[in-house]
Amino acid sequence: MTETYLKEAVVTPVSEDGSGPGVSYGASSVQGWRSTQEDAHICLPSFDKNGSLWAVFDGHNGAEVAVFASKRFPKLLKENKNYKNRNYETALKESFMALDDLLMNPQSIRELVAIRQSYSKVPITKSTAPGIASGCTATVVLVKDGVLYCANCGDSRSILSRNGKAYPLSADHKPDDDNEKRRIETAGGEVTSGRINYGINVSRAFGDHLYKRNTTLAKDQQMVIAVPDVKKEKLRSVDNLMVLICDGVWNSVPNEDLIAYVNKRVAKKVKPLSRICEEIFKQILPTVMPIKGIVGKDNMTFLIVVFEANDASMRTNSSRQSTAPKKFGLFF
């Protein structure tokens, strides 16, 4: 999988901020050194009654699947029968699979092509067909009636701040993981240097139907699958915020350090919240592109969601605020 980079990084972030019942949020993305911005996200603080929806989609080989997912997923979820019946974990799984199937619809393919052409002038061929050779990871958090439902597919992350510490809501899906590797090899694939057939470096994703063509196997048995892991977590009084990030962020910043920094800045009432995301980008986006490795070269997307009542309550605990967070990079 060949990555293309710019001679000069695009460092101007695209940010948004807002609020809804019981929450405030900030989100920011930066293209960085990549030739195109392939990330997309969802910020819906008033998704429905007593519910909000948040997501990060990290595209690869094109932005089209990530952008498509950000547009279509909310409606798919809200119209799902299990969602209407309050079976939220099942609804999330079904909506992930429905979105992946939708990508192969002729009308959807036309939409994917249009998105690709709006982002890039590179000609579309069989080897670069949208949804076939391109895809995206997804980390999605539904907050409903005080409960978090995190659905994850790939290596974007959702992290809760619990009593000031990083509490992962998601786990990465990588080809080298034992269960993932076993499935990939059973489906006829090969894992080499963390990649499937020398290509994709995640084992679950929307799109990438090049790896989902074994007609003798079910959808959840293919080399790459869109089946998410779903984690249910009741919000506690010590859960004051959460972040959703793509791997372009966590490749540069450990979870614990990231949560520590965000908490420190939120405690200082930094507004808008997207400013905190932008501060982190400034620290981890190199001014000169690294020759080796992947750290600092990728698109970066970062969402911060603050649970206002819990955060206000926790800020009254002076002992917690006096604990100095661990430094990383140039921070603090």
N, C-alpha and C positions, 0 to 999 in steps of 0.2 A: 504494500500500500504506500504509494508515493505521496509525501506531503509537500505542498508548495508554500513558500514563505515570501514575504515582502522584503524589499531592501530597507524600508523604514517602517517601524511599527505604527499602527493606528492606535493612539493612546487616549483619544477622547471617548469617555464612556457614554453610554446611552442609559439613562436612569429614570426611574419613576418612584413615586411615593404615594401613600394613601392610607386610609383607615376604614374600618368597618366595625360592626358590633363587637366590642371587647378586644380588638386588635388594631395595631398599626404596623405598617410595613415599609420597607425600602428595597428596591431591586436595582441592580446595575449590571451591565454587560460591557465588555471591551473586546474589540477584535484582536488587538495585539499584533503579533507577527504573522498570523495566518493570512492567506490571500483573500479569504472571505470569512464572514461571520456565520458560523454554522449552528449557533446555539439559539434556543427559543425558550420562553417560559410562560407560566400562567400565574397571575395574581388576581384572585377573585375573593375579596374579603367578605362579600355578601353573596356567595354562590347560591344559597337558598336559606330558608328559615333555620336559624341556629347552626349555620354551616358555612365554612370557607374552603377554598380549594387553591392549592399551591403546587407548582411543578417546575422542574428544570428538565429540558430536553437538549441533549448534547449530540449534535449531528456529526456524521462522518461521511466522507465522499460526497458532500453536498449538504445544503441547508434545508432541502425541500421536505424531508420526512419530519424533521424537528418542527418546522414552521407549520406543516400540515397537522401534526399532533397537537400543537398549541391551539389551533383553531377548532379542531373537531372533537377533542377529548371531552371538554365540559358537557357538550350536548349529549354525546354518547352515554356518559355516566348518568346524567340527570334523567334520561329517557329509559335507562335500564330498569327492567321489572324488579330485580332484586334491590336496586337502590330505592325504588318507590316503596318496597316492602321492608325497608330498613335493614336489609342484609348487606351491609356495606362492604365487607370483605369479599364476598362473592361477587358483588357488583363491580368492584374494582378489577378483579381478575377477568371477569367477562368483558368488561369494557376495554381492557388491554388487548384481549384476543380479537375483539370486534374491530378495533382500530387497525390492527395488523392485517386482518382480512380485507378491510376497506381499501387499503393501499393498492390492492390488485384490481380494484374496480376500474373499468375503462375511463369513467368520468374522473375518478380520483387520479389516475395516471396522467390525464390531460392537465389536471390542476398541479400535480407534482412537476410536470415539464414546465409549466408556466412559472412556477416558483423558482425552479432551477435557472431558467433563462433570465429572470429578474435579478438574480444574485450573481450569475456568472455567464460569460460569453463563450465558455468552452463548449464545443459541439457535443451533442448527446449521441453516443453510440451504444451498441449492445452491451459493451463492457462497462459502460457508465450509466446504464438505464436507471432512472429514479425509482427507488423502492426495491430494485433488484440488486444493484451494486452499492446502493446508499442506504443509510438507516440512521437511527438515533437511539441513545439510551434514554431512560426516563426514571426520574424519582418524583413521585406524586404524593402529596399529603392532603387528605381530606380531614378537616376538623369538624366534628359533628357532635353537638350536645356534650361538649367537654371531653370528647374522646378523639385521639389521633389515630388515623388509619393510614399507614405509609405503605404504598405499593412501589416496589423498586424492580427495575429491569436494566441491568448493566452496571456501570460504575460511577454514575452520579450519586451524590449522597444527601441524605437528610439527617440532621443532627440536632438533638434537643439539648437545651441547657437545663440540666437538673441540679438544683442546688449549686449552680455556678460551674458545674463540671460537664464535660461532653458526654452525652448519652446517645449513641448511634441508634437511629431508627431504621437504618438500611444496612445491608451488607453487599459489597461489590460482587459482581459475577464475572469471574475471569476464567479463561480457558484452562489455566493450570490448576484450578480448584479440583479436588479429587472427583466430586460428583459431576461437575461440569465436563471434565476431561473424559470421564467414563462414558457419558452420553454422546459426546462428540465422536469418540472413536467407534462406538457402537453404530453410529449413523454413517460411518465411512470416512470420517475426517481425521486429520492429523494435527497434533498440537506441537508446534516448534517455536521455541523462544517466545512463548506466551501468545502466539498467534495461531489462528485456525487456517490451515492450508496456506500459510505464509501471508495471510491477509488480515482479517479483522482481529482486534485484540480484546474484544469482549464476547461473552458467550450467550448473552441475552440482549435483545434489542428489537425495536420496531424496524420493519423493512428488512434489508439484507436477505431477500428471498432467494438469492443465489445459494444460500446455505440451508434452504428450507424446501428442497425439491425432491426429497426421497419419498416417492409415492407409496412405499410400503410401510412408512412410519407415520405415527400420529403427530399432530402439531407440537406436542410437548416432548417429542423424542428426536426432533431434528438437531442438526449441529448447532444452530442458533435458534433460540426460541423467544417468544414474546410473553411467556408466562411470568408474572411477577411474584416475588415473595411479598406477602402482606403482613405487616406487624400492627397489632392493635395495642394502643397504650393510653390508659386513662390519664388525663392531665392532673398533676398534683399541684399543690399550692407552691411548691418549690420549682416548678417548671415555668420560667419567666419568658423564654424566647426559644426560637428554633431558627436554623439556617438551612438552606438548600443550596448546594454548590455543584458545579461540574468538576471534572478531574483536572481541568486547567488551574483550578484554585487549590484543591487538596494535594496536588503533586508538589506544591510549594509550601504549604502550611499544614502542620499536623492538626488534627481535630481539636485537641485540648488547647493548643495555643490560639487557634482561631476563636473558639468560644470564650477564652479568657479575654482576648482583645475586644471582641464585640461587647461583652459584659462591662468591661471597663469604660468603653465609650458610651454605652447606653446609660450607665450610672452617672456619667457626666452630662447627661441630657443632650447629647449631640443630635442635632436635627438639621436637615432631614436624615432619616436613617440611611438613605442611599449614600450619603456622604461617608459613612463608615465603610461601605463596600468600596467606594472610590479610594479611600485612604489605603486600604489593603492592596488594591490594584497597583497603586503607586509604589508600594514596597516590593511587590513580587514580579512586576513586569519589567524585565531588564531593558536598559536603554540601548544595549548592544546585544544582538541576538547570539545566544550561546551556540558555539560550534557543535558541541556534543550534547547528547541527551535530549529530553523532552521538556524539562522543567523551564517554565517561563515562556515557552513558544506557542502555547495553545490559546484558543479563545477562552475567555473567562466570564462566567455568569455566577451571580451571588444574590440570594434573597435572604432578607432578615425579616422575621415575623415576631413581633413582641406581643405577648399576652398581657394586656395592660394591668388588669387587677392583680395578677400574680407578681408582676414586676414591681408595682407600687408597694405591695406588701413586703417583698423581699428587700427593697431598698431601705426599709426602716431598720434592717439588721446591720448595725454599724460594724460588727465584727467581720461580717462577710466582705464588706467593702474594703476593710483594711488589709485584707489578704492580697499581696502583690502577685499578679499573674506572671507566669513564666515568660521570659522574653523569647522572641524568635526573630531572625533576620535583623532588620534595622528598627524594629518596633520598640516603642516605649522609650 
